[in-house]
């Protein structure tokens, strides 16, 4: 036995809000509600975009377990659409929407839920909540820290933990739910359950038609002082042809944006081509549902121009950073060798393909070979200086070292011997023999302490050529 849905939907902007950020859709195979959030009119854009994408599941071609896969894919595509809208207009950053959808194949339901909107089923006079709130307060109830009664009046009951917001972690709850004739289904935004108790909701759903129930539920919310938009979708599971017909109904922000409406307006009601008067007495029956299915999207505001501007900024930052780094290198100095001579270099020594970061600034008359080994190795390995004056000071010290080594290694001239005078012969004089004591001369001549050098030290002039 194939069952049908007899449905009605209604949305009211409420007594406080200026814009309706709720969107809802009801069709023969899909009941859908989205509650948008975000400043700068982004909430209605988010909920309308979500409904425009997911409502395409209103088809008889998908059934059974395939409904779960179809719902997951549709929510994922809606999430991508929100991401695109934020990219087109960065002012929409932070917008999001709840999503609660019931897909119907004539035998069972597929549920997709994300956020704090709700799905209910009334069976045999008992009201049961099908969805699970993704809120901070509900997490406290789940942990047993507060009761369900305390959650109803908790100051943070509207703090949502999971929502459709264009980010990759927006995964919905998915579930297959049994259904039978006589069941009554209801979707609503949080503007209803936050102000109306389950007992009142149950009493309102116990009797009447779907049209009268949505009106009564929204009236209860407004009379209870709800300061939010209020939207309801009610559907009866029937064995006969639905009294509401099979035309889709679109309400809230999705319908208003499709019609080009802006600002505050009257409650948005069901859109029909039929004339039975159901759905809250709405008008606009001449509208084509297929035209609403592909409602105009908000115009793109020069996205290519923003991309070019971002690219220019990035390239400017890279170029500025590169120029700053190059300018810093050209303020550095070091002493090194330029061929056979000592030179002062400007820049830093670095091997970058196609880029030379140093050049000879001053070539000195001092030859590298005139330095001792220690100093020569320092020069060939480059001696860093704090600035140009420091580099010139290093060169002066090297010149002094070379001069000292040149003085030490200069040969001492040997005196020329004078011509000897021939000796004058004298008669020999006899003298007693004299005993002489041999004098031992040291093999080395001691040097003064100040003249001692240590080979390999900076003062050693070894290696001067």
Secondary structure by P-SEA (a helix, b strand, c coil): cbbbbbbbbbbbcccccccccccccccccbbbbbbbbbccaaaaaaaaaaaaaccccccccccccaaaaaaaaaaaaaaaaaaaaaaaccccccccbbbbbbbbcccbbbbbbccccbbbbbcccccccccccccaaaaaaaaccccccccccccccccccccccccccbbbbbbbbbbcccbbbbbbcccccccccaaaaaaaaccccaaaaaaaaaaaaaaaccccbbbbbbbbbcccccccccbbbbbcaaaaaaacccccccccccccccccccccccccccccaaaaaacccccccaaaaaaaaaaaaaaaaaaaaaaaaaaaaaabbbbbbcccbbbbbcccccccccccccccccccccccccccaaaaaaaaabbbbccaaaaaaaaaaaaaaaaaaaaaabbbbbbbbccccbbbbccbbbbcbbbbbbbbbbccccccccccccccccccccccc
